[in-house]
Every structure is written in C-alpha cells, then in structure tokens.
C-alpha cells in the first residue's frame, strides 16, 4: 500500500494493489494496527484518530473517532459508533454543544424523523464506548477505561 498526498485540499490518495481509493484523510493509530478512515470535512485532519476495530487496514466495526486539540491536549469531539470500510455509518458525535445521532453518509448525519434511528445510533455508540473502555482496561490503562465507562453510561442514559 502506498500513501501520498493529493493536490486537492483535505484529501489523501491511497493506492492499494493497483486499485485507487480516495479518502478524506488517513489515521494511523489503534492498539492493533494502522487504520484508514474517511474523516468528516470539518474535523482537523492532522489531529483525528480512530480507536477501534480494523479490517483490511480500514476502520471497520465499533470504535471511537477522536479529534484532538493539540495545544490543549484534549479531545474536541468524538464519534462513537460503527465504521464500514473506513466510513462512519451509525453512531453519535459527542461535542461541546450536544449530540448528533443517526446514520452517517459522507461524514454527515442522514436526517431522519424516526425515533428508532436515534435510539439505534445511541445503542451503537454505547457499545462502541464500552468496547474502547474494555480495550483500555485490558491494556492496564484504568483511568482511560473509567473515562470510556462514563461515556458508555452517558450515551446509554440518552435512550431513557
């Protein structure tokens, strides 16, 4: 796999076994391996990481996408939920002004008037936060495990 920057802003060209795939950015951090993901347009390219399941070198399955503020060394916002072949598909963005929940396409929430879509998104997000907490607990990082346990509880309470 070769990764090189494309001339288009906010894009990275990824060449895999002769086939071209276009993603908005690349992330290189998980406990088990580097994963690629399509980043939401408004998220900071250089400081966003995927912490979750990977398949074929792409974010795939449950996890958390985290955008960091490098100066403050804090997380600005999270996406908790499911990724499919590198793209956010179902879950919740947790940010300072509240939650954005539902199905996602091209990094944006798909509007839905159905309450079940929101409930499904929060359930998936809670499962993702629980998985991240377990990963930290298993690696011995108890403080981070507790943080993600609290996120699991907060996301679960949104369904009450």
C-alpha positions as CSV (number, residue, x, y, z in Angstrom):
1,X,0.0,0.0,0.0
2,X,1.3,3.4,-0.9
3,X,0.1,6.6,0.7
4,X,0.8,10.0,-0.8
5,X,-0.8,13.4,-0.6
6,X,-3.0,14.6,-3.4
7,X,-3.0,18.2,-4.6
8,X,-6.7,18.6,-3.6
9,X,-7.1,20.0,-0.1
10,X,-8.2,17.7,2.7
11,X,-7.6,14.6,0.6
12,X,-5.1,11.8,0.6
13,X,-4.6,9.4,-2.3
14,X,-4.3,5.8,-1.3
15,X,-3.1,3.2,-3.8
16,X,-3.8,-0.4,-2.9
17,X,-2.7,-3.3,-5.1
18,X,-3.2,-1.2,-8.2
19,X,-6.7,0.0,-7.3
20,X,-7.4,3.6,-6.4
21,X,-9.4,4.5,-3.3
22,X,-10.0,8.1,-2.2
23,X,-10.4,9.0,1.5
24,X,-10.5,12.4,3.1
25,X,-7.7,11.6,5.5
26,X,-5.6,8.8,6.9
27,X,-5.4,7.8,10.6
28,X,-2.5,5.9,12.0
29,X,-3.4,4.8,15.5
30,X,-5.1,1.8,17.1
31,X,-3.9,-0.7,19.6
32,X,-3.5,-3.4,17.0
33,X,-2.7,-1.7,13.6
34,X,-2.9,1.4,11.5
35,X,-6.4,2.0,10.1
36,X,-7.6,4.3,7.4
37,X,-10.9,6.3,7.6
38,X,-12.9,8.9,5.8
39,X,-12.8,12.0,8.0
40,X,-15.7,14.4,8.4
41,X,-14.8,17.6,6.4
42,X,-14.9,20.0,9.4
43,X,-12.6,17.8,11.6
44,X,-8.9,18.7,11.9
45,X,-7.0,16.5,9.6
46,X,-3.7,16.2,11.5
47,X,-5.2,15.5,14.9
48,X,-8.0,13.0,14.3
49,X,-7.5,9.3,15.3
50,X,-9.6,6.1,15.1
51,X,-9.5,3.9,18.2
52,X,-11.4,0.7,17.3
53,X,-11.8,-2.3,15.1
54,X,-10.0,-2.6,11.8
55,X,-10.4,-4.9,8.8
56,X,-8.2,-4.8,5.8
57,X,-6.4,-1.7,7.0
58,X,-9.6,0.3,7.3
59,X,-11.7,1.3,10.3
60,X,-14.4,-1.3,10.3
61,X,-16.6,-2.2,13.2
62,X,-17.1,-0.5,16.5
63,X,-14.8,2.3,17.8
64,X,-14.3,5.9,18.6
65,X,-13.1,8.6,16.2
66,X,-11.4,11.4,18.2
67,X,-10.5,14.9,17.2
68,X,-7.8,16.4,19.4
69,X,-6.8,20.0,20.1
70,X,-3.0,19.7,20.0
71,X,-2.4,22.9,22.1
72,X,-4.8,21.9,24.9
73,X,-4.1,18.2,24.5
74,X,-7.8,17.4,24.9
75,X,-10.4,15.8,22.7
76,X,-12.6,18.3,21.0
77,X,-15.2,15.8,19.8
78,X,-15.8,12.1,19.5
79,X,-17.7,9.9,17.1
80,X,-18.8,6.7,18.9
81,X,-20.2,4.0,16.7
82,X,-19.7,1.8,13.7
83,X,-17.5,2.3,10.7
84,X,-17.8,0.3,7.5
85,X,-14.8,0.2,5.1
86,X,-13.4,3.4,6.7
87,X,-16.6,5.4,6.7
88,X,-18.8,6.3,9.7
89,X,-22.1,4.6,9.3
90,X,-24.1,4.6,12.6
91,X,-23.5,6.3,15.9
92,X,-23.2,9.6,17.7
93,X,-21.0,12.6,17.5
94,X,-20.4,13.9,21.1
95,X,-19.3,17.5,21.1
96,X,-19.5,20.5,23.4
97,X,-22.8,21.7,22.0
98,X,-24.5,18.3,22.3
99,X,-25.0,15.1,20.4
100,X,-25.6,14.4,16.7
101,X,-27.0,10.9,16.4
102,X,-28.1,8.7,13.5
103,X,-26.9,7.1,10.3
104,X,-24.0,8.8,8.5
105,X,-23.1,9.2,4.9
106,X,-20.0,11.0,3.6
107,X,-19.2,12.2,7.1
108,X,-22.6,13.8,7.7
109,X,-25.7,12.6,9.6
110,X,-28.6,11.4,7.4
111,X,-31.7,13.3,8.6
112,X,-34.5,11.1,9.9
113,X,-37.7,11.8,11.7
114,X,-37.9,8.3,13.1
115,X,-37.1,8.0,16.8
116,X,-35.8,4.4,16.3
117,X,-33.0,5.7,14.1
118,X,-31.8,7.9,17.1
119,X,-32.2,5.0,19.6
120,X,-30.2,2.7,17.3
121,X,-27.5,5.3,17.0
122,X,-27.2,5.7,20.7
123,X,-27.2,1.9,21.3
124,X,-24.4,1.5,18.8
125,X,-22.5,4.4,20.3
126,X,-22.8,3.0,23.8
127,X,-21.5,-0.4,22.5
128,X,-18.5,1.3,20.9
129,X,-17.6,3.3,24.0
130,X,-17.9,0.0,26.0
131,X,-15.5,-1.7,23.6
132,X,-13.0,1.1,23.8
133,X,-13.2,1.0,27.6
134,X,-12.5,-2.7,27.6
135,X,-9.5,-2.2,25.3
136,X,-8.0,0.3,27.7
137,X,-8.8,-1.8,30.8
138,X,-7.1,-4.9,29.1
139,X,-4.0,-2.8,28.4
140,X,-3.9,-1.7,32.1
141,X,-4.9,2.0,31.4
142,X,-7.6,2.1,34.2
143,X,-8.0,5.9,34.1
144,X,-8.9,5.8,30.4
145,X,-11.1,2.8,30.9
146,X,-13.1,4.7,33.6
147,X,-13.5,7.7,31.2
148,X,-15.0,5.5,28.5
149,X,-17.1,3.6,31.0
150,X,-18.6,7.1,32.0
151,X,-19.1,7.8,28.2
152,X,-20.9,4.5,27.9
153,X,-23.2,5.4,30.8
154,X,-23.9,8.9,29.3
155,X,-24.8,7.5,25.9
156,X,-27.0,4.8,27.4
157,X,-28.9,7.4,29.5
158,X,-29.8,9.3,26.4
159,X,-32.1,6.4,25.5
160,X,-34.2,6.7,28.7
